[in-house]
Amino acid sequence: MPRRPHGGWSHLPDLLPLLVQAPPRPPHLLVSANREGGEVLTVGGAGSAGQPSGDEQQVQGTGWPVHKVKSGGWSQDRYQRSAEEAWATNAKELADAVIKAVSGRKIEAVIVAGDVRARELLVSKLPDGLRRAVVLVDRELPVDSAELSQAAEEVLQQLEDDAVRSHLETFHNQASNGRAVEGLAATVAALRDGQVAELFIGGRYTDGDRKALELDWAANPAWVGPGLADVGLSDAELRDRNVTDLTQDRLDAALVRAAVGTDAALFVVPPGGTAPGDSALQDDIGALLRFAVPGA
């Protein structure tokens, strides 16, 4: 459900507000680690055997004892070593559960909360590839808690923002090579020709609210045809291609349809998303092209 719902009627689904306000999140794991084991929750995506998302697993480790004795005596060191070994055993079993949960899935992040020592031990027992995907949450939270869900949302949003800025940097670097265009007319033309690899949209955010993106052209009319990439700012742009079954619709809806229809990636630029020293996108829109275009 969008944060700012609105209603209307049109031929095309008006998806851009939904993509801005409630962007799809990539598959990820939520992990809560404790000294007895922990919990693993898979969120989003599906397993290699088509298993649904939302799989939760409880791990009760076999290591014991998990509590260090506080009394003195000659055996205290031995009991404390036993507890450390038990924690390590349980962390290894939790790590095995994490590895199994990831198997067959493309996981964007492994978000780990829980006991400080248990978190450290878990991360140390993960393979390098998974360890690089770990983001620690410095709180003891169960995997199904609203607090961890909110922390995960913030982590994933930051990862998405970082990815957009990285793609924007590539866009700016390619502008002088004929592989990038910006401005409404040039971007619409590139979408219509199937040239767009990555589409960037970024306008003003009301009161800094990233859910309230404002685009001056979003509700403007566009001409669309039956083909997914049939989009133009005038009917002549399509009639010149012998597209005759034309109708008008919202420009933002038409651009999203064209991006989906030509397999272009869509990036919504976060607040302050342009790189330092770079000007904002002309008309708040631009595209990285699949191949260089002379004069672009």
Backbone bond lengths (Angstrom), bond angles and torsions (degrees), N, CA, C in turn:
res aa  C-N    CA-C-N  psi(-1)  N-CA   C-N-CA  omega(-1)  CA-C   N-CA-C  phi
1 M - - - 1.465 - - 1.526 109.19 -
2 P 1.331 117.80 124.76 1.467 119.52 178.57 1.524 111.48 -62.16
3 R 1.351 115.65 150.01 1.459 120.08 177.46 1.528 111.05 -67.43
4 R 1.352 116.90 -31.91 1.465 121.91 -178.11 1.525 108.62 -122.03
5 P 1.337 117.70 77.88 1.464 119.98 -175.45 1.525 111.96 -68.37
6 H 1.336 115.46 147.20 1.451 120.94 172.34 1.517 107.95 -148.29
7 G 1.304 116.28 157.49 1.449 120.40 -177.26 1.514 111.34 -119.85
8 G 1.322 115.83 158.92 1.446 121.26 178.66 1.517 109.25 178.26
9 W 1.325 115.64 176.36 1.464 120.16 179.10 1.508 108.77 -126.77
10 S 1.326 115.78 135.11 1.452 120.09 177.00 1.519 108.77 -161.18
11 H 1.324 115.97 165.99 1.464 120.13 176.74 1.527 111.26 -69.85
12 L 1.314 116.54 -37.89 1.464 121.59 -176.15 1.522 110.75 -100.68
13 P 1.329 118.01 145.56 1.471 120.05 173.76 1.527 110.08 -67.04
14 D 1.313 116.08 135.33 1.475 121.66 -178.58 1.524 107.94 -91.56
15 L 1.326 116.17 86.04 1.463 121.04 -169.52 1.520 114.54 -92.37
16 L 1.324 118.25 -20.28 1.459 118.75 -173.60 1.529 113.16 -59.15
17 P 1.347 120.79 -43.61 1.468 119.01 177.17 1.530 112.69 -58.47
18 L 1.333 116.89 -37.77 1.462 120.01 178.63 1.522 110.90 -66.64
19 L 1.341 117.09 -40.85 1.465 120.66 179.99 1.520 111.35 -66.08
20 V 1.337 116.93 -32.47 1.461 120.66 178.74 1.521 110.75 -75.96
21 Q 1.332 116.83 -45.36 1.461 121.08 -172.43 1.527 112.93 -82.48
22 A 1.312 117.23 -32.17 1.472 119.97 -177.86 1.520 108.76 -140.49
23 P 1.337 117.09 69.04 1.468 119.71 -176.89 1.523 111.24 -64.88
24 P 1.322 117.66 145.87 1.465 119.87 176.78 1.518 110.54 -63.62
25 R 1.309 115.70 140.39 1.457 120.55 -179.87 1.522 110.53 -103.27
26 P 1.330 116.63 141.74 1.466 119.71 -179.00 1.525 110.88 -72.57
27 P 1.334 116.86 160.58 1.469 119.62 176.01 1.525 111.04 -57.32
28 H 1.319 115.93 139.18 1.460 121.01 179.19 1.529 109.56 -154.34
29 L 1.313 115.05 166.43 1.461 120.86 177.74 1.516 110.07 -112.10
30 L 1.321 115.51 141.11 1.454 121.91 168.18 1.520 107.19 -109.41
31 V 1.317 115.89 130.47 1.465 120.93 -177.52 1.517 108.93 -130.37
32 S 1.318 115.85 133.32 1.462 121.47 172.30 1.520 107.36 -117.66
33 A 1.320 116.60 116.08 1.462 121.71 -174.84 1.524 110.62 -103.90
34 N 1.331 116.03 136.06 1.463 121.39 171.38 1.511 108.41 -137.28
35 R 1.292 116.53 177.74 1.463 118.91 -172.83 1.517 112.71 -77.07
36 E 1.328 116.60 -11.94 1.465 120.28 175.37 1.530 112.12 -92.57
37 G 1.330 117.82 -12.43 1.460 122.13 -176.13 1.515 109.40 148.43
38 G 1.332 116.73 -109.53 1.453 119.38 176.59 1.513 113.24 150.46
39 E 1.330 115.44 -162.43 1.461 122.63 -177.40 1.525 108.96 -133.46
40 V 1.336 114.81 147.10 1.466 121.82 177.63 1.522 108.07 -130.31
41 L 1.328 116.92 127.76 1.461 121.89 178.25 1.518 108.77 -125.93
42 T 1.334 116.20 123.71 1.458 122.09 176.22 1.524 108.68 -91.70
43 V 1.328 116.13 127.88 1.463 121.10 -177.36 1.521 108.96 -121.20
44 G 1.342 116.55 122.06 1.455 121.06 176.88 1.511 112.43 83.13
45 G 1.334 115.38 156.57 1.455 120.90 177.07 1.512 111.72 74.98
46 A 1.327 114.95 -172.05 1.461 121.67 179.09 1.507 108.57 -145.36
47 G 1.309 116.63 154.60 1.453 121.54 -179.57 1.519 112.08 -75.74
48 S 1.324 114.57 175.13 1.453 118.78 -178.36 1.515 111.96 -64.17
49 A 1.327 117.38 -25.19 1.459 121.35 178.68 1.522 111.33 -97.27
50 G 1.326 116.05 15.20 1.449 119.95 178.17 1.505 113.90 80.15
51 Q 1.333 117.27 18.87 1.454 120.07 179.48 1.517 110.18 -65.99
52 P 1.330 117.92 140.21 1.464 120.00 -178.07 1.506 111.71 -70.45
53 S 1.345 115.53 161.88 1.452 120.50 176.00 1.510 109.51 -74.71
54 G 1.323 116.01 169.85 1.462 120.46 178.56 1.514 112.77 87.10
55 D 1.344 118.33 13.31 1.467 121.26 178.47 1.525 109.58 -68.63
56 E 1.333 116.58 129.15 1.454 121.22 178.56 1.522 109.54 -120.04
57 Q 1.313 115.50 137.24 1.457 120.15 -179.46 1.515 110.04 -131.00
58 Q 1.319 115.48 131.75 1.462 121.88 173.70 1.525 108.15 -95.24
59 V 1.310 116.37 133.35 1.463 121.14 178.16 1.515 108.72 -117.03
60 Q 1.321 115.93 112.13 1.455 121.64 175.27 1.516 106.90 -103.71
61 G 1.310 116.99 103.25 1.454 120.91 -174.86 1.520 113.32 -64.90
62 T 1.325 114.92 156.83 1.467 120.59 -179.66 1.523 112.31 -91.09
63 G 1.335 116.17 -8.12 1.462 119.26 -179.97 1.522 111.88 -69.60
64 W 1.340 115.44 138.72 1.477 121.44 179.99 1.532 107.48 -156.47
65 P 1.328 118.40 144.34 1.458 130.20 0.55 1.533 111.01 -83.40
66 V 1.322 116.53 156.85 1.456 119.34 -179.68 1.523 112.25 -104.05
67 H 1.328 116.80 -2.83 1.462 120.51 179.39 1.521 109.30 -113.39
68 K 1.333 115.48 135.30 1.458 120.03 176.21 1.528 110.01 -82.25
69 V 1.331 115.71 140.85 1.467 119.11 176.72 1.522 108.95 -77.47
70 K 1.309 116.02 145.47 1.456 121.29 -178.48 1.519 112.62 -102.29
71 S 1.330 116.21 -12.95 1.464 118.84 -179.05 1.520 110.09 -74.79
72 G 1.331 114.96 156.62 1.455 119.33 179.57 1.519 111.03 -80.73
73 G 1.306 115.56 -162.36 1.455 119.53 178.76 1.512 111.28 111.38
74 W 1.316 113.87 166.07 1.462 119.63 -174.32 1.527 113.05 -67.58
75 S 1.337 117.16 -22.49 1.467 119.93 -176.06 1.528 113.46 -93.32
76 Q 1.337 117.52 -0.16 1.468 119.05 -174.93 1.524 111.98 -60.59
77 D 1.339 117.66 -45.70 1.459 120.51 -178.74 1.527 111.40 -60.16
78 R 1.346 115.83 -38.87 1.465 119.21 -179.63 1.526 110.80 -65.19
79 Y 1.324 117.24 -41.85 1.464 120.47 179.26 1.531 111.05 -65.98
80 Q 1.332 115.90 -38.05 1.465 118.31 179.74 1.524 110.75 -68.07
81 R 1.321 117.22 -39.20 1.465 119.73 175.76 1.522 110.96 -63.37
82 S 1.319 116.28 -38.30 1.461 120.38 178.80 1.526 110.82 -62.22
83 A 1.347 115.65 -40.68 1.463 118.92 179.09 1.530 110.67 -65.12
84 E 1.338 116.75 -43.16 1.463 120.02 178.81 1.528 110.43 -60.83
85 E 1.331 116.61 -41.65 1.460 120.27 179.18 1.526 110.95 -65.79
86 A 1.328 116.93 -36.39 1.461 121.16 178.33 1.533 110.36 -65.77
87 W 1.325 116.58 -42.80 1.464 119.63 178.01 1.526 110.13 -60.16
88 A 1.335 116.19 -43.41 1.462 120.35 -179.33 1.529 111.01 -63.86
89 T 1.324 116.84 -40.72 1.468 120.82 177.65 1.518 110.91 -61.41
90 N 1.325 116.27 -46.61 1.459 120.38 -178.51 1.533 111.60 -67.11
91 A 1.336 116.41 -36.68 1.460 120.06 176.73 1.527 110.81 -64.27
92 K 1.330 116.87 -38.50 1.466 120.98 178.15 1.524 110.02 -63.59
93 E 1.323 117.32 -40.95 1.463 120.17 -179.88 1.531 111.01 -69.17
94 L 1.339 117.21 -35.57 1.457 119.97 175.13 1.529 110.10 -67.76
95 A 1.328 117.29 -40.29 1.462 120.84 177.44 1.524 110.71 -61.30
96 D 1.332 117.66 -39.90 1.470 120.81 177.28 1.525 110.75 -61.25
97 A 1.332 116.51 -38.80 1.465 120.48 178.36 1.525 110.85 -66.33
98 V 1.329 117.09 -38.25 1.462 120.76 177.36 1.527 110.24 -64.49
99 I 1.326 116.70 -45.48 1.469 121.47 179.68 1.527 110.30 -60.39
100 K 1.333 116.30 -42.70 1.467 120.43 179.35 1.526 110.83 -64.97
101 A 1.332 117.30 -39.74 1.468 120.89 -179.65 1.524 111.60 -65.27
102 V 1.330 116.49 -31.82 1.462 121.10 -178.70 1.527 111.79 -79.49
103 S 1.316 117.10 -25.27 1.457 121.69 -174.06 1.530 111.49 -54.20
104 G 1.338 116.05 125.88 1.455 121.48 178.53 1.512 113.97 81.79
105 R 1.319 117.78 2.93 1.462 121.39 -179.58 1.522 109.82 -121.07
106 K 1.314 115.28 151.88 1.460 120.97 171.33 1.521 106.52 -97.74
107 I 1.316 116.05 102.52 1.461 122.36 -174.80 1.520 109.84 -98.61
108 E 1.325 116.51 129.14 1.454 120.90 -178.47 1.518 112.43 -81.55
109 A 1.332 117.00 -34.43 1.467 120.06 -176.48 1.520 109.47 -155.97
110 V 1.316 114.84 148.65 1.464 122.39 171.79 1.525 105.78 -115.36
111 I 1.313 116.37 107.01 1.464 122.16 -172.68 1.518 108.32 -99.78
112 V 1.332 116.09 114.89 1.462 121.99 -169.08 1.522 110.80 -114.76
113 A 1.321 115.81 121.94 1.462 122.90 172.73 1.526 107.70 -115.51
114 G 1.334 115.71 176.70 1.460 119.00 174.98 1.515 113.59 123.85
115 D 1.326 114.06 -167.23 1.461 122.95 -179.99 1.530 109.88 -58.83
116 V 1.331 116.46 137.50 1.467 121.29 -175.04 1.523 111.73 -56.76
117 R 1.327 117.59 -51.18 1.463 121.05 -177.45 1.522 111.05 -66.95
118 A 1.322 116.65 -38.11 1.463 120.19 179.78 1.521 110.87 -65.76
119 R 1.345 116.79 -37.12 1.456 120.11 177.47 1.522 110.55 -63.71
120 E 1.322 115.56 -45.87 1.467 119.95 -179.35 1.526 111.21 -58.97
121 L 1.325 116.09 -45.83 1.458 120.06 -178.36 1.530 110.96 -65.59
122 L 1.324 116.72 -41.60 1.462 119.95 179.28 1.521 110.65 -59.50
123 V 1.329 117.44 -50.26 1.461 120.97 -176.63 1.528 110.52 -61.89
124 S 1.311 116.87 -37.74 1.470 120.27 -178.80 1.528 112.35 -65.46
125 K 1.335 117.48 -20.77 1.463 121.16 -176.51 1.530 113.05 -102.00
126 L 1.320 116.66 4.27 1.457 120.57 175.67 1.526 110.11 -88.62
127 P 1.333 118.09 149.36 1.472 119.80 174.84 1.528 110.44 -65.10
128 D 1.331 115.92 160.37 1.464 121.06 -172.93 1.527 112.73 -55.23
129 G 1.334 117.13 -44.06 1.451 120.04 -177.52 1.519 112.62 -59.94
130 L 1.324 116.47 -43.21 1.461 120.36 178.41 1.521 110.99 -72.13
131 R 1.323 116.51 -36.26 1.469 119.48 -179.05 1.526 110.86 -60.87
132 R 1.332 116.53 -35.20 1.462 119.91 178.81 1.524 111.89 -69.16
133 A 1.328 117.11 -21.22 1.468 120.84 -179.73 1.527 112.45 -89.51
134 V 1.334 117.35 -3.20 1.466 120.77 -175.82 1.524 111.08 -77.79
135 V 1.332 115.21 135.17 1.463 122.34 169.99 1.522 106.63 -125.20
136 L 1.326 116.75 124.14 1.463 121.01 -175.88 1.521 111.08 -89.85
137 V 1.319 115.85 138.00 1.461 123.44 173.01 1.524 106.36 -111.85
138 D 1.303 117.15 115.78 1.465 121.58 -171.65 1.532 111.75 -80.99
139 R 1.320 114.88 57.99 1.460 121.12 177.63 1.520 108.44 -150.74
140 E 1.324 117.00 153.38 1.455 121.69 175.39 1.518 108.14 -93.37
141 L 1.342 116.34 103.74 1.459 122.16 -174.23 1.520 110.01 -135.65
142 P 1.329 118.83 138.20 1.467 120.45 172.80 1.519 110.89 -69.67
143 V 1.337 116.84 155.86 1.462 120.21 -173.37 1.523 113.04 -67.46
144 D 1.342 116.94 -25.18 1.465 119.27 -177.89 1.524 112.91 -98.46
145 S 1.340 116.79 16.92 1.463 119.82 -178.73 1.519 111.14 -83.66
146 A 1.326 115.60 150.03 1.463 120.56 176.53 1.518 110.63 -63.49
147 E 1.330 116.70 -32.86 1.463 120.39 -178.86 1.527 111.47 -65.05
148 L 1.340 117.54 -42.73 1.459 119.34 179.24 1.524 110.87 -71.60
149 S 1.338 116.44 -34.70 1.458 119.54 176.32 1.527 110.86 -61.12
150 Q 1.335 116.80 -41.63 1.457 120.65 178.54 1.526 110.91 -67.79
151 A 1.340 116.41 -40.80 1.466 119.73 177.48 1.524 110.46 -62.36
152 A 1.333 117.01 -39.15 1.462 120.86 178.14 1.519 110.87 -65.03
153 E 1.330 117.01 -40.20 1.461 121.05 178.12 1.526 110.41 -59.19
154 E 1.327 117.14 -42.49 1.461 120.69 179.74 1.523 111.09 -66.78
155 V 1.333 116.65 -39.56 1.462 120.58 178.31 1.524 110.60 -63.07
156 L 1.328 116.13 -48.45 1.464 120.42 -177.37 1.522 111.69 -66.58
157 Q 1.341 116.57 -35.48 1.462 119.54 177.04 1.519 110.57 -64.19
158 Q 1.330 117.09 -40.90 1.456 120.49 179.45 1.527 110.77 -66.31
159 L 1.339 117.08 -40.46 1.461 120.13 176.76 1.527 110.95 -61.90
160 E 1.342 115.84 -41.50 1.462 119.62 178.71 1.521 110.97 -64.82
161 D 1.328 117.00 -43.70 1.469 120.04 179.16 1.522 110.90 -61.23
162 D 1.326 116.48 -42.73 1.466 120.01 178.82 1.531 110.96 -61.68
163 A 1.353 115.97 -40.28 1.462 119.84 -179.90 1.523 110.73 -65.96
164 V 1.345 116.88 -41.58 1.460 119.81 179.26 1.522 110.40 -62.12
165 R 1.335 116.89 -43.57 1.464 119.71 -179.42 1.531 111.14 -64.40
166 S 1.325 116.69 -35.26 1.457 120.01 177.26 1.528 110.62 -65.58
167 H 1.335 116.93 -43.17 1.461 120.48 178.09 1.529 111.07 -67.47
168 L 1.325 116.54 -35.51 1.461 119.85 176.59 1.525 111.61 -63.35
169 E 1.315 115.82 -37.90 1.467 119.31 178.30 1.526 110.24 -62.27
170 T 1.329 116.01 -42.20 1.467 119.57 176.11 1.519 110.67 -62.11
171 F 1.331 116.21 -42.74 1.472 121.20 178.09 1.526 110.83 -56.23
172 H 1.323 117.13 -49.18 1.466 120.50 -179.14 1.532 111.38 -65.12
173 N 1.332 116.60 -37.28 1.462 119.76 -179.28 1.530 112.06 -67.81
174 Q 1.346 116.57 -28.84 1.463 120.36 -176.70 1.528 113.07 -90.58
175 A 1.342 116.41 -5.78 1.469 119.30 -175.70 1.525 112.02 -59.54
176 S 1.332 116.69 -35.15 1.471 119.43 -177.70 1.522 112.54 -81.72
177 N 1.333 117.93 -6.43 1.463 121.90 -177.81 1.525 112.84 -102.29
178 G 1.328 117.48 7.73 1.458 120.07 -179.29 1.502 114.17 77.51
179 R 1.335 117.11 13.97 1.471 120.33 -179.15 1.519 112.03 -108.50
180 A 1.316 118.24 16.11 1.459 120.76 178.20 1.520 109.11 -147.64
181 V 1.325 115.20 143.44 1.458 120.85 174.63 1.517 108.03 -132.61
182 E 1.316 117.02 155.41 1.454 120.58 172.73 1.515 109.43 -143.67
183 G 1.321 114.31 163.42 1.453 119.72 -172.92 1.521 109.44 98.61
184 L 1.310 115.24 150.57 1.461 121.01 -172.10 1.528 112.17 -63.47
185 A 1.328 117.71 -50.95 1.465 120.45 -174.80 1.525 111.64 -62.02
186 A 1.338 116.92 -45.92 1.470 120.43 -177.50 1.518 111.29 -67.42
187 T 1.337 117.13 -37.80 1.458 120.15 -178.33 1.522 111.11 -71.23
188 V 1.323 117.43 -41.51 1.470 120.55 177.03 1.526 110.03 -60.85
189 A 1.328 116.96 -43.24 1.468 120.36 179.01 1.525 111.31 -61.87
190 A 1.336 117.14 -41.29 1.465 120.62 179.91 1.522 111.08 -66.45
191 L 1.330 117.85 -39.27 1.466 120.89 176.08 1.523 110.54 -63.13
192 R 1.315 116.42 -43.42 1.470 121.20 -179.35 1.529 110.91 -61.47
193 D 1.341 116.79 -32.67 1.469 121.45 -179.89 1.525 112.89 -87.55
194 G 1.323 117.68 -0.49 1.466 120.17 -179.28 1.511 113.49 70.72
195 Q 1.334 117.60 24.51 1.463 121.20 -175.99 1.534 113.36 -90.78
196 V 1.321 117.85 -12.74 1.462 120.39 -169.34 1.522 111.55 -83.07
197 A 1.314 115.16 124.27 1.463 121.03 172.53 1.530 110.48 -91.27
198 E 1.334 116.24 -42.12 1.460 121.44 -178.16 1.519 108.95 -137.46
199 L 1.339 115.48 127.31 1.463 121.79 -179.61 1.520 108.84 -107.39
200 F 1.334 116.51 128.76 1.463 122.24 -179.18 1.525 109.37 -112.83
201 I 1.331 115.66 128.83 1.461 121.63 177.00 1.521 107.56 -127.87
202 G 1.326 116.59 126.99 1.459 119.25 179.06 1.510 111.62 -158.03
203 G 1.319 116.49 119.83 1.460 120.66 179.49 1.514 111.08 -122.96
204 R 1.330 115.74 -148.07 1.464 121.21 178.75 1.521 109.81 -89.94
205 Y 1.311 115.61 145.74 1.468 121.29 176.75 1.526 108.43 -108.63
206 T 1.329 116.63 117.18 1.457 121.60 -177.23 1.522 110.58 -60.94
207 D 1.339 116.24 124.32 1.472 122.33 178.67 1.523 112.14 54.97
208 G 1.327 117.12 27.07 1.459 120.69 -179.98 1.510 114.50 73.29
209 D 1.342 118.21 5.71 1.461 122.47 -178.56 1.522 108.94 -79.04
210 R 1.333 117.46 113.39 1.455 120.38 -175.94 1.532 112.03 -68.67
211 K 1.326 117.78 -10.12 1.457 120.55 175.71 1.526 111.58 -86.95
212 A 1.332 117.11 -3.93 1.464 120.95 -174.31 1.516 110.47 -120.43
213 L 1.327 116.64 64.38 1.458 122.16 178.19 1.526 109.44 -75.44
214 E 1.320 116.27 130.66 1.459 121.49 178.15 1.523 109.76 -113.10
215 L 1.323 116.23 126.99 1.461 123.39 177.22 1.516 108.17 -124.29
216 D 1.312 116.35 124.54 1.465 119.86 -177.19 1.526 112.15 -61.38
217 W 1.337 116.78 -28.44 1.455 119.77 -173.45 1.526 113.67 -101.06
218 A 1.309 119.01 -3.33 1.469 121.18 -169.85 1.519 113.31 -54.78
219 A 1.328 117.15 -45.36 1.467 120.74 -176.31 1.521 112.71 -89.35
220 N 1.335 117.88 0.71 1.460 119.91 178.30 1.525 110.33 -62.96
221 P 1.325 117.46 152.74 1.466 119.34 179.25 1.523 111.67 -75.84
222 A 1.315 114.96 144.28 1.462 122.42 171.78 1.517 107.61 -127.08
223 W 1.312 116.28 153.62 1.459 121.24 174.18 1.524 108.05 -94.40
224 V 1.322 115.86 132.35 1.458 120.78 -179.58 1.518 109.37 -131.02
225 G 1.338 114.72 150.11 1.452 121.65 176.22 1.510 110.31 -116.27
226 P 1.314 117.94 -171.13 1.471 120.76 -177.42 1.525 113.65 -70.63
227 G 1.326 117.80 -26.84 1.459 120.03 178.27 1.507 111.44 -75.42
228 L 1.326 117.12 146.80 1.466 120.62 -176.00 1.524 112.11 -61.55
229 A 1.336 117.19 -29.09 1.468 120.68 -179.59 1.516 112.18 -96.63
230 D 1.325 117.53 6.61 1.471 120.80 178.84 1.519 109.31 -77.65
231 V 1.316 116.81 94.06 1.456 121.81 179.79 1.523 108.34 -144.10
232 G 1.315 116.38 138.08 1.454 120.87 178.98 1.511 110.77 -153.01
233 L 1.309 115.65 156.08 1.458 120.42 176.04 1.523 111.15 -82.55
234 S 1.335 116.55 -12.26 1.458 121.87 174.42 1.521 107.76 -142.06
235 D 1.326 117.17 159.25 1.458 119.69 179.04 1.527 110.92 -67.65
236 A 1.344 116.58 -27.48 1.463 119.42 -178.53 1.527 111.71 -63.22
237 E 1.327 117.39 -33.22 1.468 120.32 -178.61 1.525 111.30 -62.50
238 L 1.323 117.09 -28.11 1.462 120.42 178.48 1.520 111.92 -95.05
239 R 1.334 116.65 -36.32 1.470 118.47 179.10 1.526 110.80 -64.21
240 D 1.323 117.23 -29.91 1.464 120.24 175.95 1.524 111.76 -63.38
241 R 1.320 117.07 -18.34 1.467 122.37 178.09 1.533 111.17 -103.67
242 N 1.310 115.26 15.19 1.465 121.91 178.97 1.526 113.09 65.13
243 V 1.326 115.95 27.27 1.464 120.78 172.36 1.529 106.67 -91.62
244 T 1.330 116.97 116.60 1.466 120.56 -173.70 1.523 113.63 -112.49
245 D 1.324 117.49 -24.37 1.467 120.12 -178.59 1.529 108.09 -84.77
246 L 1.320 116.33 81.49 1.458 121.58 -170.96 1.523 111.31 -108.05
247 T 1.321 114.43 150.79 1.458 121.60 172.49 1.516 107.90 -147.31
248 Q 1.321 117.05 168.40 1.456 121.10 177.79 1.518 110.49 -107.61
249 D 1.323 115.12 146.95 1.463 121.09 177.58 1.523 108.56 -153.65
250 R 1.324 116.01 179.32 1.466 120.03 178.36 1.523 109.97 -65.64
251 L 1.317 115.89 140.96 1.457 120.58 -178.18 1.521 111.50 -66.13
252 D 1.336 117.51 -42.45 1.464 117.81 -178.36 1.524 111.43 -63.59
253 A 1.353 117.49 -38.97 1.460 120.38 178.17 1.525 111.02 -65.25
254 A 1.329 116.51 -39.45 1.459 120.88 179.48 1.527 111.57 -65.53
255 L 1.338 117.04 -37.31 1.468 120.32 -179.89 1.524 111.13 -69.22
256 V 1.331 117.04 -40.59 1.464 119.79 177.88 1.518 109.87 -63.18
257 R 1.340 117.41 -42.67 1.466 120.22 178.09 1.523 110.85 -61.01
258 A 1.324 116.83 -43.41 1.465 120.07 -179.64 1.526 111.41 -64.77
259 A 1.334 116.61 -38.59 1.465 119.98 178.74 1.525 110.46 -63.72
260 V 1.335 116.59 -45.87 1.467 120.61 178.60 1.524 110.37 -64.05
261 G 1.333 116.50 -43.07 1.455 120.93 -176.35 1.506 114.41 -67.52
262 T 1.325 117.63 -22.40 1.467 121.07 179.58 1.529 111.77 -109.99
263 D 1.329 116.05 11.52 1.473 121.94 177.59 1.528 112.04 59.19
264 A 1.337 115.51 39.81 1.463 120.23 175.60 1.526 109.47 -92.44
265 A 1.309 117.18 140.27 1.466 121.18 175.91 1.526 108.81 -76.87
266 L 1.325 116.10 139.83 1.463 121.36 -179.83 1.517 109.47 -110.86
267 F 1.340 116.32 126.71 1.453 121.85 178.05 1.521 109.35 -120.82
268 V 1.332 115.95 123.14 1.457 121.09 173.89 1.523 106.83 -93.36
269 V 1.312 116.44 117.47 1.460 121.67 -173.75 1.526 110.03 -71.30
270 P 1.324 118.41 126.44 1.461 120.26 179.81 1.521 111.61 -71.03
271 P 1.328 117.50 165.85 1.472 119.46 176.40 1.526 110.49 -54.38
272 G 1.331 116.16 132.27 1.458 119.71 -178.06 1.505 112.67 67.15
273 G 1.330 117.01 26.08 1.460 120.88 -171.58 1.497 115.89 -77.08
274 T 1.337 119.32 -18.94 1.456 118.70 178.09 1.527 109.50 -73.25
275 A 1.313 115.10 148.05 1.459 120.27 -176.33 1.525 110.70 -66.12
276 P 1.347 117.52 150.93 1.461 119.78 178.18 1.523 110.83 -55.11
277 G 1.324 115.75 132.88 1.454 120.20 -179.92 1.513 114.22 89.89
278 D 1.336 117.35 -13.85 1.456 120.72 178.49 1.518 109.85 -93.48
279 S 1.318 116.54 142.47 1.453 120.05 176.51 1.515 109.45 -77.37
280 A 1.329 116.67 160.84 1.449 121.03 176.80 1.525 109.54 -63.38
281 L 1.323 116.67 159.08 1.449 121.46 179.32 1.529 110.17 -63.12
282 Q 1.313 116.92 135.48 1.457 120.84 175.73 1.526 108.91 -61.93
283 D 1.319 116.83 129.17 1.474 123.30 -176.87 1.519 112.16 59.92
284 D 1.342 116.99 15.30 1.467 121.95 179.28 1.526 112.67 63.11
285 I 1.320 116.52 30.59 1.466 118.84 179.16 1.523 109.76 -154.43
286 G 1.323 115.71 146.14 1.454 121.01 177.72 1.515 109.39 -163.76
287 A 1.331 116.64 171.54 1.459 120.37 -176.87 1.515 110.78 -149.36
288 L 1.330 115.00 139.04 1.456 122.09 168.23 1.517 106.43 -90.20
289 L 1.333 117.07 128.83 1.456 121.68 -173.07 1.525 112.08 -91.41
290 R 1.313 114.89 157.47 1.470 120.11 178.80 1.533 111.68 -71.64
291 F 1.298 116.15 -27.15 1.464 121.12 179.68 1.513 108.23 -149.87
292 A 1.327 115.63 158.19 1.455 120.22 -178.51 1.517 110.99 -67.51
293 V 1.325 115.12 139.46 1.463 121.86 179.13 1.517 107.68 -119.89
294 P 1.326 118.44 121.12 1.482 120.05 178.89 1.523 110.98 -56.50
295 G 1.323 115.48 131.49 1.450 120.74 178.22 1.513 114.76 83.60
296 A 1.345 117.23 -1.22 1.483 119.44 -179.88 1.514 108.74 -70.47
